[in-house]
């Protein structure tokens, strides 16, 4: 049996949609491949990443694509003669590309089995399995589930695996079922390190350092992403991460993490790490031990936390050691600056007073800090939403805490989706970037007006801070020039959203 793991080409522009092209090592695919090796699976495996050609194309329907053309992907799949084509899909905005690969596969290899995995199908399993070109959907963690699926296919058996769907008759496998085969990794230290040897690692480094990294603030030429833990015990109503990783927090041991880092340094000479955990600092003692490990490396390495850390577990000493260990910036998930909203609406266990202390520590230690905020959830008053926006801008202006503001979206599988459905708060999304929730306190239009005003003020603060000191000027100049594809695509997306909102929202504040 031959398996081809496919990372599709990217959709980067279509109508109001615009995204920056990006390339990064496909950790999920490489982890699954390594697991198959470790359990003695004897089939042939290959990884095909259609992004690596880095070509900019436009197809017949006007979509701008990044990577191989659809015809080139089709030719590769035809030549591969694969029995199973496993398609990786990390983002909802790219799901159309995953489906295109499945359709092309069925055209040229009608007898092949197509499988799609990743966060989108984990959040939208019922919708995904209805696609005619998709034979199986693998939800959540893929290592053991995909192995079990391959074993069933080899034996000609119908899979009965929790989280693996063939059609609508498998809906009972969406949740753990005592009659189903449960595939859930309890000890993630049992996983082998990703199969980096299956891809051209140097090609990824070249493209990332040429401006195609998914992380604009990547201060390295040989950067990698690491996930040192899985799962999240917190139950923020808007978050769907549990559909992929579950609620139980399962960390790698400090020894495992440091062995992984040392291997990457020795074999690939990496110079930057993105710790992509959703809960990197969940256990402060473990976090401290990892920091000590980084400080003890023979060659120091720079790093960041793009998915955020908790904001209420910090001391001045912890921030100081974090800076010394090579951290370039932290992101803190604040969500709202109203403690009532945090407690009663978001349902996140977070002490905002401690977050304020954390901001002060980072400012004193000159460690850059970013923050995530979410607005537009049922139960918020508009004054509370406005307070979050104003405070986010004040933190940026006074302390340099770069704000990322998001309008809440009711994703299936979240409590927010259940609330919106139950109370009939759902509004059809007007265009890319608009919210889809309306209550007696706000409408999508009202939130979008506020978002545009926030964006305008954020840009003005960015310009002012850029000229406030030589270090800030050169930092921001480096950000723009080193990753111009990413930065300018993001800027274009923001400007398009502002223009569309201006034309549809009379009286709104403009740039």
C-alpha positions, -999 to 999 in steps of 0.1 A, spaced: 0 0 0 14 34 -10 4 66 9 10 101 -4 7 129 21 -4 161 2 -1 197 13 -21 216 -13 -12 248 -31 -25 280 -14 -54 303 -22 -40 338 -17 -65 361 -34 -101 358 -46 -127 386 -46 -126 401 -11 -103 373 3 -66 380 5 -40 361 24 -2 361 26 15 331 10 34 310 35 55 279 39 64 260 70 74 225 78 42 203 79 46 191 115 13 172 116 21 152 85 57 145 96 45 134 130 20 109 115 47 96 91 71 91 120 45 73 140 37 49 111 74 40 110 76 35 148 48 10 148 63 -10 119 38 0 92 54 -15 61 38 6 33 55 31 11 52 68 21 59 101 4 52 138 12 42 161 -16 41 198 -6 26 217 -36 37 251 -21 74 245 -25 77 257 -61 66 292 -47 50 301 -81 23 328 -83 -5 317 -105 -41 326 -115 -66 299 -124 -96 300 -147 -120 313 -121 -98 342 -111 -82 328 -80 -46 337 -73 -27 306 -61 7 300 -46 27 269 -55 21 243 -82 -8 247 -105 -38 224 -103 -27 207 -135 8 201 -120 -8 186 -88 -30 164 -110 0 152 -130 19 144 -98 -10 124 -83 -15 105 -116 22 95 -117 23 86 -80 -1 56 -84 -10 60 -47 -35 38 -29 -42 64 -3 -40 102 -7 -39 119 27 -46 156 24 -36 181 51 -59 211 57 -49 235 85 -73 264 78 -109 269 68 -99 296 43 -79 269 25 -105 241 26 -114 246 -11 -78 237 -20 -80 205 0 -112 196 -18 -96 204 -52 -68 179 -44 -94 153 -35 -113 159 -68 -81 158 -89 -71 126 -72 -104 109 -80 -101 120 -117 -67 105 -122 -68 77 -96 -105 67 -94 -97 37 -72 -76 56 -46 -88 64 -11 -89 101 -2 -86 112 34 -87 147 48 -75 157 82 -68 189 102 -86 215 122 -113 224 96 -127 189 92 -124 184 130 -147 214 135 -170 207 105 -170 169 102 -206 165 91 -202 190 63 -168 176 52 -179 140 49 -207 149 25 -182 159 -1 -183 132 -29 -146 132 -35 -137 127 2 -137 90 13 -127 95 50 -124 124 74 -99 120 103 -107 143 132 -83 155 159 -50 138 165 -40 118 134 -12 95 144 -30 65 158 -63 72 140 -47 72 106 -27 41 114 -58 22 125 -75 34 93 -47 21 71 -48 -12 89 -85 -16 83 -82 -6 47 -54 -32 42 -77 -59 57 -107 -47 37 -126 -39 69 -149 -10 75 -132 12 101 -150 17 135 -126 43 150 -137 72 172 -131 104 151 -128 86 117 -158 91 95 -168 75 62 -203 87 58 -233 101 78 -239 67 94 -207 73 114 -220 103 133 -219 83 165 -181 83 162 -179 121 167 -178 116 204 -161 88 225 -182 57 223 -175 26 245 -183 4 215 -158 22 192 -121 18 191 -108 48 210 -76 63 196 -64 90 220 -27 95 229 -23 96 266 15 97 267 27 120 240 63 113 249 57 79 233 56 97 199 88 97 179 103 130 167 88 142 134 102 126 102 121 156 90 141 134 66 110 129 44 111 165 32 137 190 19 142 210 51 166 234 34 139 244 9 116 254 37 144 274 54 151 292 21 115 301 14 108 312 50 138 334 51 128 349 18 96 363 33 72 333 31 72 324 68 37 323 84 52 343 112 63 379 102 84 384 133 107 355 125 142 367 134 161 338 120 172 321 88 165 286 99 134 287 120 112 258 131 79 254 149 76 231 179 45 219 198 55 208 233 21 200 246 -14 192 235 -49 200 247 -65 228 267 -83 224 300 -99 259 297 -133 262 282 -134 297 265 -167 297 247 -154 308 213 -125 284 211 -126 252 190 -91 238 198 -106 210 218 -121 195 186 -86 189 175 -66 184 207 -91 177 234 -96 193 269 -69 173 287 -35 191 288 -9 165 278 27 178 279 59 164 266 85 160 293 112 187 296 137 160 286 118 152 254 116 189 245 152 196 251 163 164 232 142 176 202 157 210 203 193 197 205 186 173 176 173 203 155 204 223 164 229 195 157 213 182 125 197 213 109 215 242 127 182 259 135 185 295 149 148 303 159 119 284 175 82 292 174 67 274 204 32 269 189 16 254 220 -18 267 230 -7 265 267 31 267 267 31 283 302 2 263 316 24 246 342 47 273 355 72 248 370 76 230 337 79 263 319 107 273 342 125 241 336 123 246 298 137 281 302 165 267 323 172 242 295 173 269 269 197 289 290 219 258 293 222 252 255 258 253 241 245 276 214 218 301 225 186 303 204 159 329 199 122 320 202 87 333 206 51 321 214 28 329 185 -3 313 200 -1 330 234 6 323 270 -15 327 302 -12 362 316 -17 355 354 12 331 363 41 355 359 67 370 383 93 396 375 120 369 378 102 346 354 99 374 328 136 383 334 148 347 327 125 345 297 142 375 282 177 362 290 169 328 274 164 344 240 127 352 239 119 378 212 83 384 223 54 368 241 17 369 232 -8 370 260 -44 360 254 -63 387 273 -96 384 254 -115 411 273 -104 439 297 -137 435 317 -133 409 345 -171 404 344 -169 394 307 -139 371 314 -158 354 342 -194 353 330 -192 355 292 -158 341 280 -157 317 310 -120 319 312 -101 315 345 -80 346 343 -71 373 368 -69 406 350 -50 423 379 -22 397 375 -23 404 337 -17 441 345 13 431 366 26 409 338 24 439 314 44 460 338 71 433 343 75 430 305 78 467 301 104 469 329 124 441 313 120 455 278 105 422 266 81 427 238 45 417 245 16 412 221 -21 406 231 -51 388 217 -86 403 222 -120 390 211 -151 412 209 -187 406 199 -199 377 222 -235 374 235 -236 388 270 -212 417 263 -225 452 264 -213 476 238 -197 497 265 -177 467 276 -166 460 240 -156 497 236 -137 495 269 -117 465 256 -109 483 224 -99 515 242 -78 496 268 -60 476 241 -50 508 223 -39 524 256 -17 493 264 -2 496 229 4 534 232 18 533 267 36 499 270 40 488 234 16 458 238 8 451 201 -30 444 199 -46 418 177 -84 423 178 -108 396 165 -145 397 161 -160 365 175 -172 338 151 -196 310 163 -176 280 151 -193 246 152 -183 226 183 -180 256 205 -203 268 233 -206 301 215 -221 283 185 -246 266 208 -256 300 224 -259 318 190 -281 289 176 -302 286 207 -309 323 210 -311 331 173 -282 356 173 -268 344 140 -265 368 111 -253 358 77 -217 370 73 -218 401 50 -183 397 37 -148 385 46 -138 401 79 -174 408 92 -188 392 123 -218 369 121 -235 376 155 -261 402 164 -276 409 198 -296 437 213 -262 453 222 -245 452 188 -247 444 151 -220 432 127 -220 467 112 -216 484 145 -187 461 154 -171 466 120 -173 504 124 -155 500 158 -129 477 143 -121 502 115 -117 530 141 -95 507 161 -74 499 130 -70 536 121 -58 544 157 -35 514 158 -18 525 126 -13 560 140 2 546 172 25 524 151 37 554 131 42 575 162 60 547 181 82 540 150 96 575 153 98 575 191 132 559 193 159 546 170 155 510 182 117 511 176 123 526 141 148 500 130 128 471 145 96 481 126 117 488 94 132 453 97 97 438 102 84 454 70 114 447 48 123 412 59 88 398 54 74 422 29 52 396 12 35 387 45 33 423 57 20 438 25 -6 411 19 -19 416 55 -20 454 49 -38 449 16 -64 426 33 -69 453 60 -73 481 35 -98 461 14 -118 454 45 -118 491 54 -129 502 19 -157 476 18 -169 487 52 -168 523 42 -190 517 12 -215 496 32 -216 515 65 -226 552 60 -211 575 86 -183 552 96 -149 565 105 -125 563 76 -88 563 73 
